[in-house]
């Protein structure tokens, strides 16, 4: 199964920027929906070239884990 990476950057003013790597096709949009539930409304979205590649058949099992 392919691995996906999510890079999250939170600026000093509280803006959250997320970059999903390795999710082909519309899978990245599923990550964006999940992240919107976690961090709030999506202000803007920019699709990368991976979005236009054929969808991978792998399912997405999203969960969050707090570090502490």
C-alpha positions in Angstrom: 0.0 0.0 0.0 1.3 3.5 -0.9 2.2 5.8 1.9 0.9 9.3 2.1 2.6 12.2 3.9 0.8 15.2 5.3 2.9 18.3 5.9 1.3 20.8 8.3 2.7 24.2 8.9 1.1 26.5 11.5 2.3 30.1 11.3 2.6 32.5 14.2 -0.6 34.2 13.3 -2.5 30.8 13.4 -2.8 30.1 9.7 -2.6 26.4 8.9 -1.0 25.3 5.6 -1.3 21.6 4.6 0.5 19.7 1.8 -0.6 16.2 1.1 2.1 14.2 -0.6 1.7 10.8 -2.3 -2.1 10.8 -2.6 -2.9 10.3 -6.2 -6.2 11.5 -7.8 -9.0 12.7 -5.6 -7.6 11.0 -2.5 -6.0 14.3 -1.5 -9.5 15.9 -1.4 -10.6 13.3 1.1 -7.7 14.3 3.3 -8.7 18.0 2.9 -12.2 17.2 4.0 -10.9 15.4 7.1 -8.5 18.1 8.0 -11.2 20.8 7.6 -13.2 18.9 10.3 -10.1 19.0 12.5 -8.7 22.5 12.0 -11.6 24.5 10.6 -12.8 26.0 7.3 -10.6 25.8 4.2 -9.7 29.3 3.1 -8.1 28.3 -0.2 -7.0 25.1 -1.9 -4.4 24.5 -4.6 -4.4 21.2 -6.4 -1.0 19.7 -7.3 -0.2 17.6 -10.4 -0.8 14.4 -8.3 -4.5 15.3 -8.2 -4.7 14.8 -12.0 -3.0 11.4 -11.9 -5.1 8.2 -11.8 -6.7 7.5 -8.5 -5.0 4.9 -6.4 -7.3 2.0 -5.3 -6.1 2.1 -1.7 -8.6 3.1 1.0 -7.9 5.9 3.4 -8.1 5.3 7.1 -7.7 8.6 8.8 -7.2 9.1 12.5 -5.4 11.6 14.6 -3.0 11.0 17.4 -1.9 13.5 19.9 1.7 13.8 20.9 2.4 14.6 24.4 
